Amino acid sequence: MTSGEADFKLIKASQLIDGTGGPPVERGAILMEGDRISAVGPEEKIAPPEGAKVVEFSYENKTVLPGLVDCHVHLNGIGDGRAGDDLVTLPDEVLTLQAARNARAHLYSGVTTVRDCGAKNRTTLMLRQAVEMGITPSPRLVLAGRPIAIIGGHLSYFGIQATGTTECRAAVRQLVKEGVDFIKITASGGSTRTSIRQKPSFNIDELTVICDEAHKFGKHVAAHCVNSQAMEFALEAGVDTLIHAYHDDPNGTPNYRPDITERIANQGVFVNPTLHQHREPLWHLEEKLASEGLTPEEQVQLDNGKRNVEGRWGHVAQMREEGVTIVCGSDSAWSYYKMGRFQGEIDAHVGIGMSPIEAIRSATSDSARSCWVDDTVGTLEAGKQGDVLVVEGDPSQDVSALWNVVDVFLGGKLVDRGNLI
């Protein structure tokens, strides 16, 4: 801390939401010493030590809450609708610059931690180096680096293609050497053109080796699964988070499986359903419908998409009701979902039956637990990092107030949201 710099920051607001799921605190305050929270509670109970240098921030008619935690992003993405197969043809240098742009957009919108679930080569690791050097602003980064895929499998163009238990074990060790924070596996096909969406990718023995090796090194594992059999394989192997978690039969027919849900809940596995990702392309089509009209093919896509959203959201609502912890991850900037719009995912969690407070917890403390960073972020508690979001209005009553960003603090420092460098 430089000479003359205040020892403490005192943030006061009309309302405080701590991210634990409890009720808001009226006239709340946060005391920060350096980069960490020193005390949180009602304003009348929070005061700096006698004689300390203090900078005070007062937010009338506003709410303070933890910085948001987006547990699923793709920093390389552009969000202009292009397929990943085309995105990967861009040079690494361009994708690294795009990752920096996306990171800044998310930070300025109130997201102070992101988990990147797969990027090309070392692009996101290079971004982290740039952030550590002070070259570019960013949320805290939880990085998978390259995802692990089968040959030709989903995201195989980004990552390590592995076959058999020996190659799978070696892939984990290589990624740990490169400095990743967790392991992302594509346990089923997906949007990648050479993948088979309705089939599991890795065999159970391969997935088990990946999970065992990752856990040995203290890393968690998140698995992309868009069919029921892939979920069964991933659960057998011991993954920590299921991404998408589609209850689909091998022929592609949605078919909710209570037995799978029961196993997810019993094993304490998190589910990141990427709800708004289904909705964002539909909004794009609806905008086009209003402005210029749709082709017959696009109209069919819109109609089918609406039915798909209703079904998928219904399955997630059932999983939640049956005890599964649903965490908040956007999957931006994939398809048409640009970064800086994480609030759309939080709103979608209200759409499956969560209260605004529950949706905020999903996007803060629960997502932090899924990312294995809940010891430092996700709630406003003494000892945690000073990551704070200030919004106009009362998101505990209307979650759309989260769009009304006033200020963002990262590690106790006020973020200059006007800085576009």
NUVEX-40851 format. One line per 3 residues: number of its first residue (from 1); for each residue x, y, z of C-alpha. Coordinates in nm, 2 decimals, decimal comma. Layout:
NUM) X/Y/Z; ... $
//
This chain:
1) 0,00/0,00/0,00; 0,15/0,34/-0,11; 0,21/0,62/0,13 $
4) -0,10/0,82/0,19; -0,34/0,55/0,06; -0,63/0,47/0,29 $
7) -0,61/0,16/0,50; -0,98/0,09/0,48; -1,28/0,13/0,25 $
10) -1,62/0,16/0,40; -1,91/0,09/0,16; -2,26/0,18/0,28 $
13) -2,58/0,11/0,09; -2,96/0,11/0,14; -2,96/-0,27/0,12 $
16) -2,70/-0,55/0,13; -2,74/-0,91/-0,01; -2,46/-1,13/0,11 $
19) -2,50/-1,42/-0,14; -2,57/-1,69/0,12; -2,94/-1,70/0,04 $
22) -3,04/-1,51/0,35; -3,27/-1,21/0,36; -3,13/-0,87/0,26 $
25) -2,98/-0,64/0,53; -3,13/-0,30/0,54; -2,88/-0,01/0,57 $
28) -2,59/-0,25/0,52; -2,22/-0,18/0,52; -1,90/-0,35/0,41 $
31) -1,56/-0,27/0,56; -1,26/-0,36/0,34; -0,90/-0,36/0,45 $
34) -0,67/-0,39/0,15; -0,81/-0,65/-0,09; -1,02/-0,83/0,17 $
37) -1,35/-0,79/0,35; -1,29/-0,71/0,72; -1,65/-0,69/0,84 $
40) -2,01/-0,70/0,70; -2,34/-0,62/0,86; -2,58/-0,35/0,96 $
43) -2,44/0,00/0,91; -2,45/0,09/1,28; -2,24/-0,21/1,37 $
46) -1,96/-0,16/1,11; -1,68/0,09/1,18; -1,31/0,11/1,10 $
49) -1,05/0,11/1,38; -1,00/0,43/1,57; -0,76/0,66/1,38 $
52) -0,75/0,45/1,06; -0,75/0,62/0,72; -1,08/0,55/0,55 $
55) -1,24/0,61/0,21; -1,62/0,60/0,23; -1,86/0,51/-0,04 $
58) -2,23/0,58/0,02; -2,50/0,43/-0,21; -2,84/0,56/-0,13 $
61) -3,14/0,36/-0,29; -2,89/0,10/-0,41; -2,80/-0,26/-0,33 $
64) -2,46/-0,41/-0,27; -2,40/-0,78/-0,33; -2,11/-1,01/-0,41 $
67) -1,94/-0,98/-0,74; -2,11/-1,23/-0,98; -1,96/-1,57/-1,06 $
70) -2,02/-1,70/-1,41; -1,91/-2,06/-1,39; -1,92/-2,12/-1,77 $
73) -1,78/-1,89/-2,04; -1,58/-1,93/-2,36; -1,36/-1,62/-2,37 $
76) -1,25/-1,70/-2,73; -1,61/-1,66/-2,85; -1,74/-1,36/-3,05 $
79) -2,12/-1,41/-3,00; -2,21/-1,34/-3,36; -2,36/-1,68/-3,43 $
82) -2,06/-1,84/-3,59; -1,99/-2,20/-3,52; -1,70/-2,31/-3,31 $
85) -1,56/-2,49/-3,61; -1,52/-2,15/-3,78; -1,41/-1,96/-3,47 $
88) -1,11/-2,19/-3,44; -0,98/-2,09/-3,78; -0,89/-1,75/-3,64 $
91) -0,53/-1,70/-3,54; -0,44/-1,75/-3,17; -0,34/-1,38/-3,15 $
94) -0,69/-1,26/-3,26; -0,86/-1,50/-3,02; -0,64/-1,38/-2,73 $
97) -0,74/-1,02/-2,80; -1,10/-1,13/-2,82; -1,07/-1,31/-2,49 $
100) -0,93/-0,98/-2,33; -1,23/-0,79/-2,48; -1,48/-1,04/-2,34 $
103) -1,31/-1,05/-2,00; -1,34/-0,67/-1,97; -1,71/-0,67/-2,09 $
106) -1,80/-0,93/-1,82; -1,60/-0,74/-1,55; -1,77/-0,41/-1,63 $
109) -2,11/-0,57/-1,61; -2,05/-0,70/-1,26; -1,90/-1,04/-1,31 $
112) -1,59/-1,06/-1,10; -1,51/-1,44/-1,14; -1,53/-1,65/-1,46 $
115) -1,46/-2,02/-1,53; -1,35/-2,06/-1,89; -1,46/-2,40/-2,01 $
118) -1,23/-2,45/-2,31; -1,02/-2,24/-2,53; -0,79/-2,28/-2,83 $
121) -0,43/-2,37/-2,74; -0,28/-2,14/-2,47; -0,49/-1,83/-2,55 $
124) -0,66/-1,79/-2,21; -0,34/-1,88/-2,03; -0,17/-1,60/-2,22 $
127) -0,46/-1,37/-2,12; -0,40/-1,45/-1,75; -0,03/-1,36/-1,79 $
130) -0,14/-1,03/-1,95; -0,38/-0,96/-1,66; -0,11/-1,04/-1,40 $
133) 0,12/-0,79/-1,58; -0,15/-0,52/-1,56; -0,19/-0,50/-1,93 $
136) -0,57/-0,56/-1,94; -0,85/-0,57/-1,68; -1,03/-0,90/-1,61 $
139) -1,24/-1,09/-1,36; -1,07/-1,36/-1,17; -0,99/-1,64/-1,41 $
142) -1,06/-2,01/-1,34; -0,92/-2,17/-1,65; -0,94/-2,52/-1,82 $
145) -0,70/-2,42/-2,09; -0,76/-2,68/-2,36; -1,06/-2,91/-2,32 $
148) -1,01/-3,29/-2,34; -1,20/-3,45/-2,62; -1,21/-3,77/-2,83 $
151) -1,08/-3,76/-3,18; -1,33/-3,55/-3,38; -1,54/-3,50/-3,06 $
154) -1,70/-3,18/-2,94; -1,44/-2,90/-2,91; -1,17/-3,13/-3,04 $
157) -1,05/-2,84/-3,25; -0,96/-2,65/-2,94; -0,81/-2,91/-2,72 $
160) -0,63/-3,23/-2,65; -0,77/-3,53/-2,84; -0,71/-3,84/-2,63 $
163) -0,78/-4,21/-2,69; -0,75/-4,48/-2,42; -0,66/-4,45/-2,05 $
166) -0,29/-4,38/-2,10; -0,35/-4,08/-2,33; -0,63/-3,95/-2,10 $
169) -0,40/-3,96/-1,80; -0,12/-3,79/-2,00; -0,36/-3,52/-2,11 $
172) -0,45/-3,43/-1,75; -0,09/-3,43/-1,65; 0,00/-3,20/-1,94 $
175) -0,27/-2,96/-1,86; -0,17/-2,95/-1,49; 0,19/-2,87/-1,61 $
178) 0,05/-2,58/-1,82; -0,11/-2,43/-1,51; -0,48/-2,50/-1,55 $
181) -0,72/-2,47/-1,26; -0,96/-2,75/-1,36; -1,02/-3,01/-1,63 $
184) -1,30/-2,97/-1,89; -1,41/-3,28/-2,07; -1,66/-3,32/-2,35 $
187) -1,83/-3,64/-2,24; -2,07/-3,63/-2,53; -2,09/-3,48/-2,88 $
190) -2,23/-3,13/-2,93; -2,23/-2,85/-3,18; -1,89/-2,95/-3,33 $
193) -1,97/-3,07/-3,68; -1,76/-3,39/-3,66; -1,91/-3,50/-3,32 $
196) -2,21/-3,72/-3,26; -2,44/-3,53/-3,04; -2,65/-3,82/-2,90 $
199) -2,36/-4,05/-2,82; -2,12/-4,05/-2,52; -1,77/-3,98/-2,63 $
202) -1,53/-4,12/-2,38; -1,57/-4,47/-2,23; -1,62/-4,50/-1,86 $
205) -1,27/-4,62/-1,80; -1,13/-4,32/-1,98; -1,35/-4,07/-1,79 $
208) -1,26/-4,24/-1,46; -0,89/-4,20/-1,53; -0,94/-3,83/-1,61 $
211) -1,13/-3,77/-1,29; -0,90/-3,97/-1,07; -0,59/-3,80/-1,21 $
214) -0,75/-3,45/-1,18; -0,86/-3,51/-0,83; -0,51/-3,64/-0,74 $
217) -0,37/-3,30/-0,83; -0,65/-3,11/-0,65; -0,84/-3,01/-0,97 $
220) -1,21/-3,04/-1,03; -1,37/-3,18/-1,34; -1,66/-3,03/-1,54 $
223) -1,82/-3,24/-1,81; -2,02/-3,13/-2,11; -2,32/-3,38/-2,14 $
226) -2,61/-3,34/-2,38; -2,76/-3,69/-2,35; -2,86/-3,92/-2,06 $
229) -2,60/-4,19/-2,13; -2,32/-3,94/-2,12; -2,45/-3,82/-1,78 $
232) -2,45/-4,17/-1,65; -2,09/-4,23/-1,77; -1,98/-3,90/-1,61 $
235) -2,15/-3,97/-1,28; -1,99/-4,32/-1,27; -1,65/-4,16/-1,33 $
238) -1,68/-3,91/-1,05; -1,72/-3,57/-1,23; -1,79/-3,26/-1,01 $
241) -2,01/-3,05/-1,24; -2,24/-3,16/-1,53; -2,28/-2,90/-1,80 $
244) -2,61/-2,87/-2,00; -2,73/-3,20/-1,85; -2,98/-3,29/-2,12 $
247) -3,21/-3,58/-2,04; -3,21/-3,71/-2,40; -3,25/-4,07/-2,53 $
250) -3,01/-4,21/-2,79; -3,25/-4,11/-3,07; -3,26/-3,75/-2,95 $
253) -3,60/-3,76/-2,78; -3,62/-3,57/-2,46; -3,70/-3,81/-2,18 $
256) -3,67/-3,70/-1,82; -3,48/-3,96/-1,61; -3,56/-3,93/-1,23 $
259) -3,30/-4,20/-1,16; -3,03/-3,99/-1,31; -3,15/-3,68/-1,11 $
262) -3,15/-3,89/-0,79; -2,79/-3,99/-0,85; -2,68/-3,63/-0,93 $
265) -2,83/-3,52/-0,60; -2,69/-3,80/-0,40; -2,34/-3,75/-0,53 $
268) -2,35/-3,38/-0,47; -2,27/-3,30/-0,83; -2,35/-2,95/-0,95 $
271) -2,55/-2,89/-1,27; -2,49/-2,59/-1,49; -2,78/-2,60/-1,74 $
274) -2,70/-2,29/-1,95; -3,06/-2,20/-1,97; -3,04/-1,86/-2,14 $
277) -2,81/-2,01/-2,41; -3,13/-2,17/-2,55; -3,32/-1,84/-2,54 $
280) -3,06/-1,60/-2,68; -3,07/-1,73/-3,04; -3,45/-1,71/-3,03 $
283) -3,43/-1,35/-2,93; -3,21/-1,29/-3,23; -3,47/-1,46/-3,46 $
286) -3,75/-1,26/-3,30; -3,57/-0,94/-3,36; -3,52/-1,04/-3,72 $
289) -3,89/-1,13/-3,75; -3,99/-0,79/-3,63; -3,75/-0,60/-3,85 $
292) -3,74/-0,79/-4,18; -3,92/-1,12/-4,15; -3,80/-1,48/-4,14 $
295) -3,74/-1,74/-4,41; -3,96/-2,05/-4,38; -3,66/-2,24/-4,24 $
298) -3,60/-1,97/-3,98; -3,96/-1,97/-3,87; -3,94/-2,35/-3,82 $
301) -3,62/-2,29/-3,62; -3,79/-2,03/-3,40; -4,10/-2,25/-3,34 $
304) -3,90/-2,56/-3,26; -3,67/-2,35/-3,04; -3,95/-2,22/-2,83 $
307) -4,07/-2,58/-2,77; -3,72/-2,69/-2,69; -3,68/-2,41/-2,43 $
310) -4,00/-2,51/-2,26; -3,90/-2,87/-2,24; -3,54/-2,81/-2,12 $
313) -3,64/-2,56/-1,86; -3,90/-2,80/-1,73; -3,64/-3,07/-1,68 $
316) -3,41/-2,84/-1,49; -3,70/-2,72/-1,27; -3,76/-3,09/-1,19 $
319) -3,39/-3,15/-1,11; -3,39/-2,85/-0,88; -3,71/-2,96/-0,70 $
322) -3,55/-3,30/-0,65; -3,25/-3,16/-0,47; -2,99/-3,09/-0,74 $
325) -2,78/-2,77/-0,69; -2,83/-2,56/-1,00; -2,54/-2,32/-1,07 $
328) -2,53/-2,02/-1,30; -2,31/-2,03/-1,61; -2,38/-1,85/-1,93 $
331) -2,19/-2,04/-2,20; -2,12/-1,70/-2,35; -1,97/-1,59/-2,59 $
334) -2,11/-1,89/-2,78; -2,37/-1,87/-3,06; -2,54/-1,53/-3,03 $
337) -2,47/-1,49/-2,66; -2,23/-1,20/-2,62; -2,03/-1,16/-2,30 $
340) -2,14/-0,88/-2,06; -2,50/-1,02/-2,05; -2,47/-1,27/-1,77 $
343) -2,78/-1,12/-1,61; -2,99/-1,30/-1,87; -2,88/-1,64/-1,72 $
346) -2,97/-1,52/-1,37; -3,31/-1,41/-1,50; -3,36/-1,76/-1,66 $
349) -3,30/-1,92/-1,32; -3,60/-1,72/-1,19; -3,78/-1,86/-1,49 $
352) -3,75/-2,22/-1,36; -3,90/-2,12/-1,02; -3,62/-1,97/-0,82 $
355) -3,68/-1,66/-0,61; -3,46/-1,37/-0,70; -3,26/-1,43/-0,38 $
358) -3,21/-1,80/-0,48; -3,11/-1,70/-0,83; -2,85/-1,45/-0,69 $
361) -2,71/-1,73/-0,46; -2,69/-1,95/-0,77; -2,49/-1,68/-0,95 $
364) -2,26/-1,61/-0,65; -2,20/-1,86/-0,37; -2,32/-2,17/-0,54 $
367) -2,13/-2,10/-0,86; -1,82/-2,03/-0,65; -1,86/-2,37/-0,49 $
370) -1,88/-2,53/-0,83; -1,56/-2,36/-0,93; -1,39/-2,46/-0,61 $
373) -1,32/-2,09/-0,52; -1,58/-2,04/-0,25; -1,31/-2,00/0,01 $
376) -1,22/-1,66/-0,14; -1,52/-1,53/-0,34; -1,90/-1,57/-0,38 $
379) -2,03/-1,42/-0,05; -1,98/-1,10/0,14; -1,81/-1,24/0,45 $
382) -1,51/-1,14/0,66; -1,19/-1,28/0,51; -1,33/-1,31/0,16 $
385) -1,19/-1,10/-0,13; -1,34/-0,76/-0,17; -1,54/-0,83/-0,48 $
388) -1,85/-0,62/-0,47; -2,13/-0,53/-0,71; -2,34/-0,22/-0,66 $
391) -2,67/-0,19/-0,85; -2,96/0,06/-0,86; -3,28/-0,09/-0,72 $
394) -3,37/-0,40/-0,53; -3,28/-0,73/-0,70; -3,42/-0,93/-0,41 $
397) -3,76/-0,83/-0,55; -3,69/-0,78/-0,92; -3,38/-0,96/-1,05 $
400) -3,37/-0,74/-1,35; -3,22/-0,47/-1,12; -2,89/-0,65/-1,17 $
403) -2,87/-0,49/-1,51; -2,85/-0,15/-1,34; -2,48/-0,16/-1,26 $
406) -2,35/0,14/-1,07; -2,00/0,03/-0,95; -1,79/-0,28/-0,94 $
409) -1,51/-0,35/-0,69; -1,25/-0,62/-0,76; -1,01/-0,72/-0,48 $
412) -1,11/-0,40/-0,28; -1,04/-0,17/-0,57; -1,31/0,03/-0,76 $
415) -1,30/-0,08/-1,12; -1,27/0,21/-1,37; -1,56/0,10/-1,60 $
418) -1,49/0,39/-1,84; -1,15/0,26/-1,93; -1,17/0,10/-2,27 $
421) -0,80/0,03/-2,31 $
//
